[in-house]
Amino acid sequence: MASRSCTNLFDLASGGLLDIPCTPRALPRVMTVPGIISDVDSYSNDDGDSDSTSSVYRERKIVVANMLPLHAKKDPETDKWRFSLDEDSILLQSRDGFSSETEVVYVGSLKAEIDISEQDEVAQKLLEEFNCVPTFLPSDLQKKFYLGFCKQQLWPLFHYMLPMCPDHGDRFDRSLWQAYVSANKIFADKVMEVINPEDDCVWVHDYHLMVLPTFLRKRYYRVKLGFFLHSPFPSSEIYRTMPVRDEILRGLLNCDLIGFHTFDYARHFLSCCSRMLGLDYESKRGHIGLDYFGRTVYIKILPVGVHMGRLESALNLPNTTSKIKEIQEQFKGKKMILGIDDMDIFKGISLKFLALEQLLQQNPELQGKIVLVQIVNPARGSGKDVQEAKSETYLTARRINEVYGSPTYEPVVLIDRPVPRYEKTAYYAVAECCIVNAVRDGMNLVPYKYIVCRQGTPLINEALGITEDSPQTSMLVVSEFIGCSPSLSGAIRVNPWDIDAVADALNLAITMPKSEKQLRHEKHYRYVSSHDVAYWARSFAQDLDRACRDHYSKRCWGIGLGLRFRVVSLSPNFRKLSIDHIVSAYKRTNRRAIFLDYDGTVIPEASIIKAPSPEVLSLMNSLCKDPKNTVFIVSGRGRTSLSDWFASCETLGIAAEHGYFLRWNRSSEWETSPVGADLDWKEIVEPVMRLYTEATDGSNIETKESALVWHHQDADPDFGSCQAKELLDHLENVLSNEPAVVKRGQHIVEVKPQGVSKGLVAEKILSRMVNDGKAPDFVMCIGDDRSDEDMFESILSTVSSPSLPSPPEIFACTVGRKPSKAKYYLDDASDVVKLLQGLATASSPKPRHLPHIQVSFESIY
């Protein structure tokens, strides 16, 4: 049964369901030529490819995120809004990765609610002064979108929390999903107000806007569109529980480049695409790519970095140095461990406290000598989960301080208030060890900031009492479940759930020799300083340009309704085969060669009944009875089943097992390919395949007279694919000196004799026709899989041979819109049957009538 979310949510998003007014076109395009403002109507009903471009172009990037990189404050005296740039925003810092000539436009919401009467004035001010385009979501929609769907549905699920019971997470609420779609639509409308689609690059950030790409791709087929996910992407076992899983995946796949912090997150995304959408991926020159309806969607894996200049400037502030001296005096004679976390259930703050408690219990000599300073950032969400985490944190800290503290000593110092930047910087600089103990986190830049601050500056070193030639040190204890963990090879990695292991790690960190602390610090600092936020942004922008470079060399058209919309992008010479066009050529030609694949071409691939229908048999007979036609079924199936199924077609040629067996008509003998006479290699292959079959649940072996095929379509997609790759390598090694080839197809690994292919079949038949003085003037070849590509290629090379008196009309046609060597396509097997009906009707001599076929259960079974 189709999901209700398959309905046209484009209409839902802009319709009256949530009573959201249509986004006004109040903002003009950015001025590109003095006196001329490009203001193409974004709502015109063209095909998405006719956008005009300015004669003067300045590179421009449109950065879209939930929040704009701005601070907003209302002046109580003038009652006017004041805005300033948020220098701590990664979106703002990423500008350093672009060239100085690049214009950056930001689209997002403000961190303040603006009255509707002030919105036009504020929008104009933000565009003129900050190049920002605010979205102004209605208050009710904002709550349902952000606090509802984003924080109560997506955020917990992406951090591996399932709503197993009402007390453990919120169940899926379709009204919140509809708010999410509506908000994404408003964001997309704002992008459309300022975009020059042929030139601008759009970079969308994070899980709040995962269906926005679908809206943009629906309007502009060739828009240059990148997306970066700043949170974890869960394993397929978790993600597949989401009722709208396909819509979100398809939204992301409407991008050209999708970025993740770690390989694990990318691997989970690719696994979801494989298991839920049946999409395969491969590495192309080191870049991971997914083929999605002719478009290659690239995957980028690169953790974001910190802004080195911003951190170093904070280190040199007078407030920082004075705060450092204050902290040193406060914790004199003690080793300070630092934690800085948001208040939420995934940061593992209470687990961190329990580990400290264990450390103090096991090492009484450390009591009074170590202190854990925990800075708590304000919670980004709301709800009972945040309150419960906060309550547990305070209770645990109070208990530890009561048991192990004294009037002059608190093992846990909890700072739960807004902490200014300079103060955090001072704590970073003083701390001997930093611990990030989250049970799940997207990236977490706290360890990076700590490393930079420990590197220090001359001013900081002076405040710390460190001489200029003293080596810098730092120690990190990080959870293995956070995004920055893979890039910090010198950190002590821990399982935050293992209290004993975390306690041991803290003990190791504070007792480690200074020389080793120095080596670990130097290794980390080299990485963090060279992979900063500018490096991250520049690398992403370069890969996005590379992913989009073929946009205008292909024809594009959109298919699918609502959030299932996608763009098919194929060669400009690739088009749907018109029945009228081919029938016209068919009628004016006299020597025709027709090659038809079987599975997936004349019968649907998913059909349970593999035998041809009475209609297909009737059409074959009609085509074969025309003396001008030479008709062949060219299939990978065995000769027994094909000859039985087409027994009624006297003059039909059959090439079975990819051409190993060939028969010109029903009365002729089967010809066996001479190149594959030696089949002794089957004795080597069969035991190997049997081994993989026993080890791979859902796989099986198909035994043909000339070939062996290992099928894994019913196995686990990831495991089956992994086993297929291993089997391919294994067989290539053991068959290196045998006259056999190993090929991998759609869910199969096939071993067949060398020199046997559908391409050679087509070449042989066409050559025989030429030698018999019946050189074809019409060649049609239809197939749906990789083996048929050999046929298309062979036909194109054979008919260009100088032995032909004149080149024939060629109709090489693949089934399904996908990249192919064929020039034409048909959508599915039913289109192929319609085409054959058209040719049969045009055949000469014409049959008196094509019988009306009544399919009964007796004729099928």
C-alpha positions in Angstrom: 0.0 0.0 0.0 1.4 3.4 -0.9 2.3 5.8 1.9 0.0 8.7 2.4 3.0 10.9 2.1 3.2 10.0 -1.5 0.4 12.5 -2.2 1.3 15.8 -3.7 2.9 17.5 -0.8 4.0 20.4 -3.0 0.3 21.4 -3.0 0.1 20.7 0.7 3.1 22.9 1.5 1.7 25.9 -0.1 -2.0 25.2 0.3 -4.4 25.9 3.1 -3.7 23.0 5.4 -1.6 25.1 7.7 -3.0 28.4 6.5 0.4 29.6 5.3 0.3 32.7 3.0 2.1 32.2 -0.3 5.6 33.7 -0.1 5.5 37.2 -1.6 8.1 38.2 -4.2 9.1 41.3 -2.3 12.8 41.0 -2.9 14.4 41.8 -6.3 17.2 39.9 -7.8 20.7 41.1 -6.8 21.8 43.9 -9.1 24.4 42.5 -11.6 24.7 45.3 -14.1 24.4 48.9 -13.0 20.8 50.0 -13.5 19.6 46.6 -14.5 18.0 44.2 -12.0 17.4 40.7 -13.2 14.0 39.7 -12.0 12.9 36.6 -13.9 9.6 35.3 -12.6 10.5 32.2 -10.6 6.9 31.0 -10.9 6.6 30.8 -14.6 5.6 27.5 -16.1 8.6 26.7 -18.2 10.6 23.5 -18.2 13.2 24.8 -15.8 15.9 25.3 -18.4 15.1 28.7 -20.0 16.4 31.0 -17.3 18.1 34.1 -18.6 21.7 35.0 -17.5 23.3 38.3 -17.0 25.9 39.6 -19.3 28.2 40.3 -16.4 28.6 37.4 -13.9 30.1 37.4 -10.5 30.5 34.1 -8.8 27.8 33.7 -6.1 27.0 31.1 -3.5 23.7 30.9 -1.8 24.1 29.3 1.7 20.8 28.0 3.1 20.4 27.0 6.8 17.8 26.9 9.5 19.3 30.0 11.2 21.0 33.1 9.6 24.5 33.9 11.0 23.1 37.0 12.7 22.4 38.3 16.2 19.1 40.2 16.5 18.2 42.6 19.3 15.6 45.3 19.6 16.7 48.7 20.9 14.3 49.5 23.8 14.8 53.3 23.2 14.2 53.5 19.4 12.1 50.3 19.2 14.1 49.4 16.1 15.8 46.1 15.4 19.6 45.9 15.5 21.5 43.2 13.8 25.1 42.1 13.9 27.0 39.2 12.4 27.5 36.1 14.5 31.2 35.6 14.1 31.0 32.1 15.8 28.7 30.8 13.0 30.3 28.1 10.8 28.3 29.5 7.9 30.0 32.9 8.3 33.4 31.4 8.9 33.2 29.2 5.8 33.4 32.4 3.6 37.2 32.2 4.1 37.2 29.1 1.9 35.8 31.0 -1.1 37.6 33.5 -3.3 37.5 37.1 -2.4 35.4 37.9 -5.5 32.7 35.4 -4.5 29.4 36.9 -3.3 27.7 34.9 -0.5 24.0 35.2 0.1 22.5 33.6 3.2 18.9 32.3 3.4 17.5 31.3 6.8 15.5 32.3 9.9 16.3 34.9 12.5 16.8 34.0 16.2 14.0 36.4 17.0 10.3 36.7 16.1 9.7 39.8 13.9 6.2 41.3 13.8 4.6 40.9 10.4 4.3 44.7 10.1 8.1 45.0 10.3 9.1 42.1 8.1 9.4 44.0 4.8 11.5 46.7 6.3 13.7 44.1 8.1 14.1 42.0 5.0 15.2 44.9 2.9 17.7 46.0 5.6 19.2 42.5 5.9 19.6 42.1 2.2 21.3 45.4 1.7 23.5 45.4 4.8 24.3 41.7 5.3 23.3 39.9 2.1 20.8 37.8 4.2 17.3 36.7 3.1 15.1 36.0 6.1 12.3 33.3 5.8 9.9 34.6 8.5 8.1 31.4 9.3 4.8 31.9 11.1 5.1 31.3 14.8 2.9 28.2 14.9 4.7 26.7 11.9 8.1 27.4 13.4 7.2 25.5 16.6 5.9 22.5 14.7 8.8 22.5 12.3 11.7 23.1 14.6 10.7 22.1 18.1 8.3 19.5 16.8 9.6 17.5 13.8 13.3 18.5 13.9 14.0 18.2 17.6 11.4 15.6 18.7 11.5 13.3 15.6 14.6 13.7 13.4 17.1 14.7 16.1 16.4 11.7 18.4 16.2 9.2 15.5 19.4 10.4 13.9 21.0 9.9 17.4 19.7 6.3 17.5 16.8 6.9 19.9 13.6 5.0 18.9 10.2 5.9 20.3 9.7 2.4 21.8 7.1 3.6 24.3 5.3 6.9 25.0 7.8 7.7 27.8 10.8 7.2 25.4 10.6 9.6 22.5 7.6 11.0 20.6 5.8 8.9 18.1 5.6 10.0 14.5 3.1 12.8 14.0 2.1 13.4 10.5 1.0 17.0 11.2 4.6 17.8 12.3 5.9 16.2 9.0 3.5 18.4 7.1 4.9 21.5 8.9 8.4 20.3 8.1 7.5 20.1 4.4 5.8 23.5 4.5 8.8 25.1 6.1 11.1 23.6 3.6 8.9 25.0 0.8 9.1 28.5 2.3 12.9 28.3 2.4 12.9 27.1 -1.2 10.7 30.0 -2.3 13.2 32.4 -0.7 16.1 30.9 -2.5 14.1 31.2 -5.8 13.7 34.9 -5.1 17.4 35.6 -5.4 18.9 32.8 -7.4 20.4 33.0 -10.9 19.9 29.3 -11.6 22.4 28.9 -14.4 25.3 30.4 -12.5 24.8 30.3 -8.7 25.7 27.4 -6.4 23.3 26.5 -3.6 24.7 25.0 -0.4 22.1 23.6 2.0 23.0 22.8 5.6 21.8 20.1 8.0 18.8 18.0 8.8 16.3 20.8 9.1 16.1 21.2 5.3 16.4 17.7 3.8 13.5 18.0 1.4 14.3 21.5 0.3 16.4 20.1 -2.6 13.3 18.5 -4.1 11.5 21.9 -4.4 14.6 23.5 -6.0 15.2 20.6 -8.4 11.6 20.7 -9.5 11.9 24.3 -10.4 15.4 24.3 -11.8 16.5 21.0 -13.4 20.2 22.0 -13.6 20.6 23.9 -10.4 24.1 23.4 -8.8 23.0 22.0 -5.4 25.1 20.7 -2.5 24.0 19.5 1.0 26.0 18.9 4.1 24.7 17.0 7.1 26.1 18.2 10.4 24.5 15.4 12.5 25.0 11.7 12.4 23.2 9.6 9.8 21.9 6.5 11.5 22.3 2.9 10.4 19.6 1.5 8.0 18.1 -0.5 10.9 17.3 2.7 12.7 16.5 5.0 9.7 14.1 2.6 8.0 11.7 2.9 11.0 10.8 6.4 9.8 7.4 6.5 7.9 8.7 9.2 5.5 12.1 7.6 4.9 11.9 7.4 1.1 10.8 11.1 0.7 13.8 12.3 2.8 16.2 10.0 0.9 14.9 11.3 -2.4 15.1 14.8 -1.2 18.9 14.4 -0.5 19.4 12.6 -3.8 18.1 15.6 -5.7 21.4 17.2 -4.8 24.6 16.9 -6.8 26.9 16.5 -3.8 26.1 15.3 -0.3 28.6 15.8 2.5 29.1 13.9 5.8 31.6 14.3 8.6 32.7 10.6 8.7 32.8 7.5 6.5 30.4 5.8 8.9 27.7 8.3 8.3 28.2 8.1 4.6 28.2 4.3 4.7 24.9 4.3 6.5 23.3 6.7 4.0 24.5 4.6 1.1 23.2 1.4 2.8 19.8 3.1 3.1 19.8 4.0 -0.6 20.7 0.4 -1.4 18.2 -1.3 0.8 15.2 1.1 0.4 15.6 2.5 -3.1 17.7 -0.3 -4.7 20.5 2.1 -5.7 24.1 0.9 -6.1 27.1 3.0 -5.6 30.7 2.8 -6.8 34.0 4.7 -6.5 34.9 6.7 -9.6 38.5 7.9 -9.5 38.4 8.0 -5.7 35.0 9.7 -5.5 32.0 7.8 -4.3 29.0 8.2 -6.7 25.4 7.1 -6.8 23.8 6.7 -10.2 20.3 8.2 -9.8 18.3 8.3 -13.1 21.3 9.3 -15.2 22.6 11.9 -12.7 25.6 11.0 -10.6 25.1 12.1 -7.0 28.5 12.4 -5.3 29.3 11.7 -1.7 31.9 13.7 0.2 33.4 12.7 3.5 35.2 15.6 5.3 34.8 16.8 8.9 34.3 20.5 9.4 37.1 22.4 11.1 37.5 25.5 13.3 38.4 29.1 12.5 42.0 29.4 13.5 42.0 33.2 13.4 38.9 33.5 15.5 40.3 31.3 18.2 43.7 33.0 18.2 42.2 36.4 18.5 40.1 35.2 21.5 43.3 34.0 23.1 44.9 37.4 22.9 42.0 39.3 24.5 42.9 41.0 27.8 39.8 39.5 29.4 41.2 36.0 28.5 44.5 36.5 30.2 43.0 37.9 33.3 40.5 35.0 33.5 43.4 32.5 33.1 45.1 33.9 36.1 41.8 33.8 38.1 41.3 30.1 37.1 44.9 29.2 38.0 44.4 30.8 41.4 41.1 29.1 42.0 42.4 25.6 41.1 46.0 26.0 42.4 47.6 22.7 43.1 45.0 20.7 41.3 44.8 19.2 37.8 41.8 20.4 35.9 39.8 18.3 33.5 37.4 20.2 31.3 34.1 19.3 29.7 31.9 21.7 27.6 28.6 20.3 26.3 25.1 21.2 25.4 22.4 20.1 27.8 20.8 17.2 26.1 20.4 13.4 26.6 23.1 12.5 24.1 26.1 14.4 25.5 26.8 11.8 28.2 27.4 14.4 31.0 26.1 12.2 33.8 28.2 9.2 32.5 31.2 11.5 32.6 30.5 12.3 36.2 30.1 8.6 37.1 33.5 7.9 35.5 35.1 10.6 37.7 33.3 9.1 40.7 34.8 5.7 39.8 38.3 7.3 39.4 38.1 8.9 42.9 36.8 5.8 44.5 39.6 3.6 43.0 42.4 6.2 43.5 41.9 7.8 46.9 45.2 9.7 46.5 43.6 11.7 43.7 41.0 13.2 46.0 41.6 16.9 46.4 44.1 16.8 43.5 41.8 16.7 40.4 38.7 18.7 39.5 36.3 18.3 36.6 34.9 21.7 35.4 31.8 21.1 33.4 30.4 24.0 31.4 26.9 23.5 30.3 25.7 25.3 27.2 22.0 26.2 27.0 19.7 23.5 25.7 18.7 23.9 22.0 15.5 22.0 22.4 12.8 21.7 25.0 10.8 18.8 26.5 10.9 16.3 29.3 14.1 14.6 28.0 16.1 17.8 28.5 14.6 18.3 32.0 15.4 14.7 32.9 19.0 15.0 31.7 19.4 18.3 33.6 18.0 16.8 36.8 20.2 13.7 36.6 23.3 15.9 36.0 22.7 18.0 39.1 21.8 15.0 41.3 25.0 13.1 40.3 27.2 16.2 40.7 25.8 16.9 44.1 26.3 13.3 45.3 29.9 13.2 44.2 30.7 16.5 45.8 29.1 15.4 49.1 31.0 12.1 49.2 34.4 13.1 47.9 34.4 16.9 48.5 35.2 19.1 51.4 34.5 22.7 52.5 37.4 23.8 50.4 37.2 21.3 47.5 34.5 20.3 45.0 35.5 17.5 42.6 32.8 18.6 40.2 32.4 22.3 39.3 29.2 22.7 37.3 28.9 26.0 35.4 25.3 26.2 34.1 25.0 29.8 32.8 25.8 31.6 29.6 29.6 31.6 29.5 31.3 34.3 27.3 33.8 33.3 24.6 36.8 34.6 26.4 36.0 32.6 29.6 35.7 29.3 27.6 38.9 30.1 25.9 40.6 30.6 29.3 39.3 27.2 30.6 40.6 25.5 27.4 44.0 27.1 27.8 44.4 26.0 31.5 42.9 22.5 31.3 45.3 19.6 31.4 42.8 17.3 29.8 39.5 17.7 27.9 36.9 15.0 27.8 34.0 14.7 25.3 31.9 11.8 26.4 28.8 12.0 24.1 27.0 8.8 23.4 26.2 10.1 19.9 27.2 13.4 18.3 27.5 14.6 14.7 30.9 16.3 14.9 31.7 18.2 18.1 34.4 20.8 17.7 35.3 21.1 21.4 38.4 18.9 21.0 39.6 21.0 18.1 39.1 24.3 20.0 40.9 22.8 23.0 43.9 21.8 20.9 44.3 25.3 19.4 43.9 27.0 22.7 46.5 24.7 24.3 48.9 25.6 21.5 48.6 29.1 22.9 50.2 32.5 21.9 53.0 34.5 23.5 50.5 36.4 25.6 48.8 33.2 26.8 52.1 31.5 27.6 53.1 34.5 29.6 49.8 34.4 31.6 50.3 30.6 32.2 53.9 31.1 33.2 55.2 29.0 30.4 58.6 29.9 28.8 58.9 30.5 25.1 60.8 27.3 24.4 58.6 25.1 26.6 56.8 22.3 24.6 53.0 22.6 24.4 50.9 19.6 25.6 47.3 18.6 25.6 45.3 15.4 26.3 42.0 14.3 24.9 39.6 11.7 26.1 36.9 11.3 23.4 33.9 9.1 22.8 34.2 6.8 19.8 30.7 7.8 18.9 31.4 11.4 17.9 32.3 12.6 14.4 35.7 14.2 15.3 37.0 10.9 16.8 38.4 9.4 13.6 40.5 12.5 12.9 42.1 12.5 16.4 44.3 9.5 16.3 46.3 10.6 19.4 43.3 10.9 21.6 42.3 8.2 24.1 39.1 6.8 22.6 36.5 5.4 24.9 33.1 3.8 25.0 31.1 6.3 27.1 28.9 3.5 28.4 31.9 1.7 29.9 32.3 3.7 33.2 35.4 1.7 34.2 37.1 2.3 30.8 36.4 6.1 31.0 37.8 6.2 34.5 41.0 4.4 33.4 41.3 6.8 30.4 41.1 9.9 32.7 43.7 8.4 35.0 46.0 7.7 32.0 45.5 11.2 30.6 46.5 13.0 33.8 49.4 10.7 34.6 50.9 10.3 31.1 54.6 11.5 30.7 54.9 15.0 29.4 57.0 13.9 26.4 54.1 11.7 25.1 51.5 14.4 25.8 53.7 16.7 23.6 53.9 14.2 20.7 50.1 13.7 20.8 49.5 17.4 20.9 51.8 18.2 18.0 50.1 15.5 15.9 46.7 16.9 16.6 47.7 20.5 16.1 49.1 19.8 12.6 45.8 18.3 11.5 43.5 20.9 13.1 45.5 23.8 11.8 45.7 22.5 8.3 42.1 21.2 8.1 40.3 24.4 9.3 36.9 25.6 8.3 38.2 27.4 5.2 39.8 24.1 4.0 36.5 22.3 4.5 34.4 25.0 2.7 36.9 25.3 -0.2 37.1 21.5 -0.6 33.3 21.2 -0.7 32.9 24.0 -3.2 35.5 22.5 -5.5 33.8 19.1 -5.4 30.4 20.7 -6.0 31.8 22.4 -9.1 33.2 19.1 -10.3 29.9 17.3 -9.7 28.0 19.9 -11.8 30.4 20.3 -14.7 28.3 18.0 -17.0 25.0 19.7 -16.3 24.6 21.4 -19.6 25.8 18.5 -21.7 22.7 16.5 -21.0 19.0 16.7 -21.6 16.9 16.8 -18.4 13.2 16.2 -17.7 11.3 15.7 -14.4 9.3 12.7 -13.4 7.4 11.7 -10.3 4.7 13.5 -8.1 5.2 15.4 -4.9 8.3 14.5 -2.9 9.0 11.6 -5.2 10.0 14.1 -7.9 13.4 13.5 -9.6 15.2 14.7 -12.7 16.3 12.3 -15.4 19.5 13.5 -17.0 20.8 11.8 -20.1 22.7 12.4 -23.3 21.1 15.0 -25.6 20.9 12.3 -28.4 19.1 9.9 -26.2 15.3 10.1 -26.7 12.2 8.0 -26.4 11.5 5.8 -29.4 8.4 7.0 -31.2 6.3 4.2 -32.6 5.2 6.4 -35.6 8.9 7.2 -36.3 10.0 3.5 -36.3 6.9 2.3 -38.2 7.6 4.8 -40.9 11.2 3.5 -41.3 9.9 -0.1 -41.1 7.5 0.4 -44.0 10.0 1.9 -46.4 12.7 -0.8 -45.8 12.9 -4.3 -47.3 15.6 -6.3 -45.4 15.1 -6.0 -41.6 17.1 -7.5 -38.7 15.3 -7.5 -35.4 17.0 -8.5 -32.1 15.0 -8.8 -28.9 16.2 -9.6 -25.4 13.8 -11.6 -23.4 13.6 -11.0 -19.6 12.9 -7.4 -18.9 12.2 -6.6 -22.5 9.3 -8.6 -23.9 8.2 -9.7 -20.4 8.5 -7.6 -17.3 11.5 -8.4 -15.1 9.3 -8.7 -12.0 6.8 -11.0 -13.6 6.3 -14.3 -11.7 5.2 -16.0 -14.9 8.3 -16.3 -17.0 6.8 -17.8 -20.1 5.7 -15.5 -22.9 2.1 -14.4 -23.0 -0.2 -15.5 -25.9 -0.1 -11.8 -27.1 3.7 -11.9 -27.3 3.6 -15.2 -29.2 1.1 -13.8 -31.6 3.2 -10.7 -32.3 6.3 -12.8 -32.8 4.5 -15.0 -35.4 3.3 -11.9 -37.2 6.8 -10.4 -37.4 8.4 -13.8 -38.4 5.9 -14.4 -41.2 6.9 -11.2 -43.0 9.6 -12.4 -45.5 11.4 -9.1 -45.1 12.2 -9.8 -41.5 15.0 -11.8 -39.7 13.8 -11.9 -36.1 15.9 -13.3 -33.2 15.4 -13.7 -29.5 18.8 -13.1 -27.9 18.8 -14.1 -24.2 20.9 -15.4 -21.4 18.3 -18.1 -20.7 18.8 -21.8 -21.6 17.9 -23.2 -25.0 15.4 -25.7 -23.6 13.0 -23.2 -22.0 13.3 -20.8 -25.0 12.7 -23.4 -27.6 9.7 -24.8 -25.6 8.2 -21.4 -25.1 8.5 -20.3 -28.8 7.7 -23.7 -30.3 4.8 -22.1 -32.3 7.1 -19.6 -34.0 8.5 -21.6 -36.9 10.9 -19.0 -38.4 12.0 -17.3 -35.2 15.7 -17.4 -34.5 16.9 -18.0 -31.0 20.3 -17.3 -29.4 20.4 -18.9 -26.0 22.9 -18.5 -23.1 24.2 -15.2 -24.6 24.8 -16.8 -28.0 26.6 -20.0 -26.9 23.7 -21.8 -28.6 22.2 -20.4 -31.8 19.3 -21.7 -34.0 18.1 -19.9 -37.1 14.6 -21.3 -37.1 12.6 -24.1 -35.5 13.6 -26.8 -38.1 17.4 -26.0 -38.0 19.9 -27.6 -35.7 21.4 -25.8 -32.8 24.9 -24.3 -33.5 27.3 -24.3 -30.6 29.9 -21.6 -30.3 33.3 -23.1 -31.3 35.2 -20.8 -28.9 33.6 -22.3 -25.8 34.0 -26.0 -26.5 36.2 -26.5 -23.4 33.9 -26.4 -20.4 36.2 -28.2 -17.9 36.5 -24.9 -15.9 33.0 -25.6 -14.6 34.5 -28.2 -12.3 36.6 -25.5 -10.8 33.9 -22.9 -10.5 31.0 -25.0 -9.1 32.7 -25.8 -5.7 33.7 -22.2 -5.2 30.2 -21.0 -5.9 28.8 -23.6 -3.6 31.0 -22.4 -0.8 29.7 -18.8 -1.2 26.1 -20.1 -1.5 26.4 -22.0 1.8 27.9 -18.9 3.5 25.3 -16.4 2.0 21.7 -16.9 3.0 19.3 -16.1 0.2 21.8 -16.9 -2.6 21.6 -19.7 -5.2 23.4 -21.2 -8.2 21.8 -21.4 -11.7 23.4 -24.1 -13.8 23.4 -23.6 -17.6 24.9 -25.8 -20.2 27.6 -23.3 -20.9 27.7 -21.1 -17.8 27.2 -20.9 -14.1 25.4 -18.0 -12.4 25.5 -17.1 -8.7 22.4 -15.1 -7.8 22.2 -12.9 -4.6 19.0 -10.9 -5.2 17.3 -12.5 -2.1 20.3 -12.1 0.2 21.0 -9.1 2.5 21.9 -6.2 0.1 25.1 -5.2 1.8 26.3 -8.7 2.5 25.3 -10.1 -0.9 27.1 -7.3 -2.6 30.2 -7.8 -0.5 30.2 -11.5 -1.1 29.7 -10.9 -4.9 32.8 -8.7 -5.0 34.8 -11.3 -3.1 33.5 -14.1 -5.3 34.4 -12.1 -8.4 38.0 -11.7 -7.2 38.2 -15.3 -6.1 37.0 -16.7 -9.5 39.2 -14.3 -11.5 42.2 -15.7 -9.6 41.4 -19.4 -10.0 40.4 -19.0 -13.6 43.3 -16.9 -14.7 44.6 -19.7 -17.1 41.2 -21.0 -18.1 39.1 -20.1 -21.3 36.4 -18.5 -19.2 35.4 -14.9 -18.1 33.8 -13.7 -14.9 31.3 -10.9 -15.1 29.2 -9.2 -12.5 25.7 -8.1 -13.3 22.6 -6.9 -11.5 22.6 -9.2 -8.4 24.6 -11.9 -10.2 28.1 -13.2 -10.8 28.3 -15.2 -14.0 31.1 -17.3 -15.4 30.8 -18.1 -19.1 33.2 -19.2 -22.0 35.5 -16.6 -23.4 34.4 -15.1 -26.7 30.7 -15.6 -26.1 28.5 -12.5 -25.9 25.3 -11.1 -27.3 27.5 -8.7 -29.3 29.1 -11.5 -31.2 25.6 -13.0 -31.9 24.5 -9.8 -33.5 27.7 -9.5 -35.5 27.4 -13.1 -36.7 23.8 -12.7 -37.9 24.4 -9.4 -39.6 27.5 -10.8 -41.4 25.5 -13.8 -42.6 22.8 -11.5 -44.0 25.5 -9.5 -45.9 27.2 -12.7 -47.2 23.8 -14.0 -48.4 23.3 -10.8 -50.4 20.6 -9.5 -48.0 22.5 -6.7 -46.3 19.9 -5.1 -43.9 18.6 -1.7 -44.4 16.8 -1.7 -41.1 18.2 -2.9 -37.8 16.3 -2.9 -34.5 17.8 -4.1 -31.2 16.0 -3.8 -27.9 17.3 -4.9 -24.5 17.4 -3.9 -20.8 20.6 -5.0 -19.1 24.4 -4.8 -19.3 24.8 -7.8 -21.6 22.6 -6.0 -24.2 25.0 -3.1 -24.3 27.4 -5.4 -26.1 24.7 -5.9 -28.7 24.2 -2.1 -29.2 27.9 -1.6 -29.5 28.4 -4.5 -31.9 25.6 -3.4 -34.2 26.9 0.2 -34.4 30.4 -1.1 -35.4 29.2 -3.8 -37.8 26.8 -1.6 -39.8 29.5 1.0 -40.2 31.6 -1.6 -42.1 32.6 -0.8 -45.7 31.2 -4.2 -46.8 27.6 -2.8 -46.5 26.4 -1.0 -49.7 24.7 1.7 -47.7 24.2 2.3 -44.0 20.9 0.9 -42.6 18.5 2.7 -40.3 19.5 1.7 -36.8 17.1 1.6 -33.8 19.2 0.6 -30.8 16.8 0.9 -27.8 17.2 0.2 -24.1 14.3 -0.4 -21.7 14.2 2.2 -19.0 15.6 5.7 -19.0 19.2 5.2 -18.0 22.7 5.8 -19.4 23.2 3.5 -22.4 25.1 3.0 -25.7 21.6 2.9 -27.3 20.2 6.1 -28.9 16.6 5.4 -27.9 14.7 4.2 -24.8 11.3 2.8 -24.0 10.0 3.0 -20.4 9.1 -0.7 -19.8 8.2 -4.0 -21.3 4.6 -2.9 -21.9 6.0 -0.1 -24.2 8.0 -2.8 -26.1 4.9 -4.8 -26.7 3.1 -1.7 -28.0 6.0 -1.1 -30.3 5.9 -4.7 -31.6 2.1 -4.3 -32.1 2.8 -1.3 -34.3 5.4 -3.2 -36.4 3.2 -6.3 -36.7 0.3 -4.2 -37.9 2.6 -2.6 -40.5 4.1 -6.0 -41.7 3.7 -7.1 -45.3 2.0 -9.2 -46.2 -0.4 -8.0 -43.7 -2.2 -10.6 -41.6 -5.9 -10.4 -42.0 -6.3 -9.7 -38.4 -4.4 -9.8 -35.1 -6.6 -12.0 -33.0 -8.1 -10.6 -29.9 -6.3 -12.5 -27.1 -8.4 -13.8 -24.2 -6.1 -14.8 -21.5 -7.5 -17.6 -19.4 -6.1 -19.3 -16.3 -5.8 -22.5 -18.5 -3.6 -20.6 -21.0 -1.3 -19.3 -18.3 -0.8 -22.4 -16.1 
